[in-house]
Amino acid sequence: MQIIGFCRFSYPAEGGFQVEHERIEDRIAYLYAPERMEERLRHFETICLPGLRAQTDPDFTFVILIGSSLPDAYHKRLDTLVADFPQARIVARPPGPHRKVCQAVINDARDMSLPCLQFRHDDDDAVAVDFVATLRQAAEDCAALCAQHRLVGFDWNRGFVGRPDAQGLRAEPTVTPFWGVAQAMAVQPGVRQSIMNFGHAKILNFMPVVSYTDQPMYVRGHNDYNDSRQKKHVKPVDLPRLGHEGEAEFLARFAIDADHVRRVFA
């Protein structure tokens, strides 16, 4: 079964952000501000990509949506970061309605005559190295359910909140359902709706969802530029520093190398 991961890398959509801007030009200026872009690229390199590159089941496509206005310097750095990641496909689009553009890009990457598994992924999050294999097995286990419904959701709710910095990693375990990371959807042939047509916290309002809590499956990135942290009155989160044992777990489970983090964030 075809599996497609989808990531928006600072794509200037119309809608789709909790932080509002009056004009699309204001949104582009905010997204492409040098300080913000440097942080996004560091998280993408050290947190997002390692676990995806290390998937035990490499049979998937990872679509990265960028704006056609992304400055060439950042586009080239993205190209370099995914040069050794053959599943990655960078797609550039001009600004447009968030859900409509994301749906079109995902559908362009799939064979519409076949069933499809889709997962959403932010550029500062991580999934476990066996996420694709586990997702494929979950769909097989739920084959009867998937055959009866146009859409079926899958949600792995155990993982970590994590923050990289020049000293390594801060993180703590969490069980948080419908957080949007390690979340997927089975789509029947011909169905044009995609996983990006649904808010991650509301997916259970529109389809049956199977949840799993048996093993940590994600790292939810925490940083100063999280869209959800730009509103007023958002409290800071003080995460504990990982020791050698915790760093070893992150390397084994998510392919996140604390030494690599220290070098990149130094």
C-alpha positions as a Python dict, from the first residue, in 0.01 Angstrom:
ca = {
    (1, 'M'): (0, 0, 0),
    (2, 'Q'): (130, 345, -90),
    (3, 'I'): (236, 556, 210),
    (4, 'I'): (277, 932, 183),
    (5, 'G'): (415, 1161, 451),
    (6, 'F'): (343, 1531, 416),
    (7, 'C'): (535, 1824, 565),
    (8, 'R'): (479, 2197, 525),
    (9, 'F'): (812, 2377, 545),
    (10, 'S'): (725, 2742, 608),
    (11, 'Y'): (467, 2735, 329),
    (12, 'P'): (281, 3071, 322),
    (13, 'A'): (-74, 2939, 309),
    (14, 'E'): (-392, 3139, 323),
    (15, 'G'): (-521, 3011, 657),
    (16, 'G'): (-379, 2709, 837),
    (17, 'F'): (-193, 2908, 1102),
    (18, 'Q'): (-296, 3000, 1454),
    (19, 'V'): (-95, 3320, 1413),
    (20, 'E'): (-294, 3550, 1188),
    (21, 'H'): (-159, 3806, 940),
    (22, 'E'): (-361, 4070, 761),
    (23, 'R'): (-177, 4030, 430),
    (24, 'I'): (0, 3739, 266),
    (25, 'E'): (308, 3961, 234),
    (26, 'D'): (314, 3995, 614),
    (27, 'R'): (294, 3618, 652),
    (28, 'I'): (580, 3565, 404),
    (29, 'A'): (794, 3821, 586),
    (30, 'Y'): (725, 3646, 918),
    (31, 'L'): (795, 3296, 785),
    (32, 'Y'): (1114, 3388, 601),
    (33, 'A'): (1269, 3604, 873),
    (34, 'P'): (1635, 3491, 894),
    (35, 'E'): (1631, 3407, 1266),
    (36, 'R'): (1320, 3195, 1227),
    (37, 'M'): (1444, 3018, 915),
    (38, 'E'): (1775, 2929, 1081),
    (39, 'E'): (1590, 2768, 1370),
    (40, 'R'): (1354, 2578, 1140),
    (41, 'L'): (1644, 2441, 937),
    (42, 'R'): (1829, 2331, 1252),
    (43, 'H'): (1522, 2146, 1382),
    (44, 'F'): (1455, 1995, 1040),
    (45, 'E'): (1811, 1863, 1019),
    (46, 'T'): (1852, 1729, 1372),
    (47, 'I'): (1499, 1628, 1481),
    (48, 'C'): (1275, 1571, 1178),
    (49, 'L'): (1493, 1403, 917),
    (50, 'P'): (1701, 1145, 1111),
    (51, 'G'): (1411, 916, 1205),
    (52, 'L'): (1258, 939, 860),
    (53, 'R'): (1587, 849, 692),
    (54, 'A'): (1626, 553, 930),
    (55, 'Q'): (1281, 397, 875),
    (56, 'T'): (1290, 19, 890),
    (57, 'D'): (1034, 20, 609),
    (58, 'P'): (1172, 256, 343),
    (59, 'D'): (878, 215, 104),
    (60, 'F'): (716, 557, 141),
    (61, 'T'): (718, 905, -11),
    (62, 'F'): (783, 1218, 195),
    (63, 'V'): (645, 1532, 31),
    (64, 'I'): (781, 1865, 153),
    (65, 'L'): (566, 2163, 56),
    (66, 'I'): (745, 2497, 28),
    (67, 'G'): (643, 2833, -104),
    (68, 'S'): (753, 2925, -456),
    (69, 'S'): (878, 3248, -297),
    (70, 'L'): (1118, 3068, -61),
    (71, 'P'): (1454, 3244, -104),
    (72, 'D'): (1699, 3045, -315),
    (73, 'A'): (1953, 3019, -33),
    (74, 'Y'): (1704, 2833, 189),
    (75, 'H'): (1579, 2620, -99),
    (76, 'K'): (1934, 2510, -174),
    (77, 'R'): (1993, 2423, 192),
    (78, 'L'): (1680, 2212, 192),
    (79, 'D'): (1798, 2036, -124),
    (80, 'T'): (2129, 1961, 47),
    (81, 'L'): (1961, 1827, 362),
    (82, 'V'): (1748, 1577, 168),
    (83, 'A'): (2009, 1483, -93),
    (84, 'D'): (2067, 1147, 80),
    (85, 'F'): (1697, 1090, 150),
    (86, 'P'): (1552, 937, -169),
    (87, 'Q'): (1196, 927, -35),
    (88, 'A'): (1188, 1307, -10),
    (89, 'R'): (1021, 1519, -276),
    (90, 'I'): (1023, 1900, -249),
    (91, 'V'): (721, 2067, -409),
    (92, 'A'): (694, 2446, -450),
    (93, 'R'): (358, 2622, -474),
    (94, 'P'): (248, 2987, -465),
    (95, 'P'): (32, 3102, -173),
    (96, 'G'): (-318, 2956, -177),
    (97, 'P'): (-596, 2823, 47),
    (98, 'H'): (-430, 2597, 303),
    (99, 'R'): (-642, 2282, 285),
    (100, 'K'): (-698, 2304, -90),
    (101, 'V'): (-327, 2335, -172),
    (102, 'C'): (-220, 2062, 71),
    (103, 'Q'): (-487, 1826, -63),
    (104, 'A'): (-380, 1887, -422),
    (105, 'V'): (-11, 1830, -348),
    (106, 'I'): (-80, 1504, -163),
    (107, 'N'): (-310, 1377, -437),
    (108, 'D'): (-52, 1462, -702),
    (109, 'A'): (187, 1228, -521),
    (110, 'R'): (-51, 932, -503),
    (111, 'D'): (-205, 680, -738),
    (112, 'M'): (-573, 766, -701),
    (113, 'S'): (-679, 422, -818),
    (114, 'L'): (-521, 257, -512),
    (115, 'P'): (-575, 283, -137),
    (116, 'C'): (-331, 508, 41),
    (117, 'L'): (-193, 569, 388),
    (118, 'Q'): (-107, 930, 470),
    (119, 'F'): (64, 1091, 767),
    (120, 'R'): (118, 1453, 853),
    (121, 'H'): (450, 1570, 993),
    (122, 'D'): (581, 1905, 1113),
    (123, 'D'): (937, 2011, 1036),
    (124, 'D'): (1038, 2014, 1405),
    (125, 'D'): (883, 1679, 1505),
    (126, 'A'): (1017, 1324, 1491),
    (127, 'V'): (869, 977, 1452),
    (128, 'A'): (1017, 648, 1567),
    (129, 'V'): (1230, 456, 1319),
    (130, 'D'): (961, 187, 1287),
    (131, 'F'): (670, 427, 1237),
    (132, 'V'): (610, 344, 869),
    (133, 'A'): (632, -30, 935),
    (134, 'T'): (397, 3, 1235),
    (135, 'L'): (150, 210, 1033),
    (136, 'R'): (148, -44, 752),
    (137, 'Q'): (89, -327, 1000),
    (138, 'A'): (-191, -131, 1169),
    (139, 'A'): (-368, -87, 835),
    (140, 'E'): (-336, -460, 768),
    (141, 'D'): (-470, -542, 1113),
    (142, 'C'): (-766, -310, 1051),
    (143, 'A'): (-827, -417, 691),
    (144, 'A'): (-1196, -491, 748),
    (145, 'L'): (-1252, -151, 911),
    (146, 'C'): (-1066, 27, 630),
    (147, 'A'): (-1274, -155, 370),
    (148, 'Q'): (-1598, -36, 531),
    (149, 'H'): (-1507, 334, 558),
    (150, 'R'): (-1378, 591, 311),
    (151, 'L'): (-1139, 722, 577),
    (152, 'V'): (-995, 565, 891),
    (153, 'G'): (-764, 746, 1131),
    (154, 'F'): (-467, 609, 1327),
    (155, 'D'): (-318, 788, 1625),
    (156, 'W'): (-15, 696, 1832),
    (157, 'N'): (-42, 901, 2148),
    (158, 'R'): (266, 806, 2352),
    (159, 'G'): (589, 995, 2295),
    (160, 'F'): (798, 1286, 2416),
    (161, 'V'): (800, 1662, 2419),
    (162, 'G'): (1153, 1759, 2320),
    (163, 'R'): (1369, 2067, 2278),
    (164, 'P'): (1718, 2067, 2124),
    (165, 'D'): (1984, 2322, 2217),
    (166, 'A'): (2358, 2372, 2225),
    (167, 'Q'): (2388, 2145, 2530),
    (168, 'G'): (2192, 1856, 2376),
    (169, 'L'): (1833, 1761, 2441),
    (170, 'R'): (1565, 1847, 2691),
    (171, 'A'): (1265, 1613, 2692),
    (172, 'E'): (999, 1443, 2897),
    (173, 'P'): (750, 1163, 2822),
    (174, 'T'): (386, 1237, 2749),
    (175, 'V'): (66, 1066, 2646),
    (176, 'T'): (-130, 1319, 2440),
    (177, 'P'): (-393, 1200, 2191),
    (178, 'F'): (-458, 1365, 1853),
    (179, 'W'): (-155, 1590, 1870),
    (180, 'G'): (-89, 1572, 1497),
    (181, 'V'): (243, 1386, 1514),
    (182, 'A'): (248, 1008, 1455),
    (183, 'Q'): (-105, 1052, 1324),
    (184, 'A'): (-217, 892, 998),
    (185, 'M'): (-518, 813, 784),
    (186, 'A'): (-618, 530, 551),
    (187, 'V'): (-784, 659, 234),
    (188, 'Q'): (-984, 445, -5),
    (189, 'P'): (-923, 460, -384),
    (190, 'G'): (-1071, 765, -554),
    (191, 'V'): (-1124, 962, -232),
    (192, 'R'): (-974, 1307, -279),
    (193, 'Q'): (-989, 1422, 82),
    (194, 'S'): (-648, 1409, 246),
    (195, 'I'): (-522, 1403, 602),
    (196, 'M'): (-469, 1779, 573),
    (197, 'N'): (-842, 1836, 522),
    (198, 'F'): (-897, 1771, 892),
    (199, 'G'): (-771, 1944, 1204),
    (200, 'H'): (-555, 1692, 1387),
    (201, 'A'): (-748, 1735, 1713),
    (202, 'K'): (-1085, 1695, 1541),
    (203, 'I'): (-1017, 1397, 1315),
    (204, 'L'): (-1224, 1168, 1539),
    (205, 'N'): (-1534, 1377, 1460),
    (206, 'F'): (-1527, 1263, 1097),
    (207, 'M'): (-1410, 902, 1087),
    (208, 'P'): (-1337, 601, 1305),
    (209, 'V'): (-995, 632, 1468),
    (210, 'V'): (-779, 357, 1614),
    (211, 'S'): (-547, 472, 1895),
    (212, 'Y'): (-228, 310, 2022),
    (213, 'T'): (-48, 375, 2350),
    (214, 'D'): (187, 78, 2368),
    (215, 'Q'): (519, 243, 2276),
    (216, 'P'): (669, 591, 2229),
    (217, 'M'): (621, 683, 1865),
    (218, 'Y'): (701, 1055, 1843),
    (219, 'V'): (893, 1356, 1964),
    (220, 'R'): (686, 1671, 1958),
    (221, 'G'): (930, 1955, 1897),
    (222, 'H'): (915, 2247, 2137),
    (223, 'N'): (1070, 2579, 2037),
    (224, 'D'): (1013, 2951, 2033),
    (225, 'Y'): (861, 2944, 1684),
    (226, 'N'): (591, 2678, 1737),
    (227, 'D'): (277, 2820, 1578),
    (228, 'S'): (78, 2716, 1884),
    (229, 'R'): (312, 2910, 2112),
    (230, 'Q'): (281, 3251, 1946),
    (231, 'K'): (-38, 3353, 2124),
    (232, 'K'): (-47, 3556, 2443),
    (233, 'H'): (-52, 3389, 2786),
    (234, 'V'): (118, 3069, 2662),
    (235, 'K'): (324, 2941, 2954),
    (236, 'P'): (683, 2826, 2899),
    (237, 'V'): (755, 2456, 2946),
    (238, 'D'): (1060, 2365, 3155),
    (239, 'L'): (1182, 2033, 3018),
    (240, 'P'): (1443, 1824, 3203),
    (241, 'R'): (1785, 1769, 3050),
    (242, 'L'): (1841, 1420, 2909),
    (243, 'G'): (2133, 1224, 3051),
    (244, 'H'): (2335, 955, 2875),
    (245, 'E'): (2057, 696, 2910),
    (246, 'G'): (1794, 930, 2767),
    (247, 'E'): (2021, 1035, 2481),
    (248, 'A'): (2082, 668, 2400),
    (249, 'E'): (1707, 605, 2393),
    (250, 'F'): (1652, 897, 2154),
    (251, 'L'): (1925, 766, 1926),
    (252, 'A'): (1786, 412, 1922),
    (253, 'R'): (1418, 504, 1896),
    (254, 'F'): (1425, 819, 1681),
    (255, 'A'): (1779, 825, 1532),
    (256, 'I'): (1824, 1164, 1701),
    (257, 'D'): (2193, 1204, 1782),
    (258, 'A'): (2252, 1440, 2077),
    (259, 'D'): (2610, 1503, 1961),
    (260, 'H'): (2479, 1610, 1620),
    (261, 'V'): (2229, 1838, 1796),
    (262, 'R'): (2509, 1997, 1999),
    (263, 'R'): (2717, 2061, 1688),
    (264, 'V'): (2432, 2215, 1488),
    (265, 'F'): (2298, 2432, 1772),
    (266, 'A'): (2640, 2537, 1906),
}
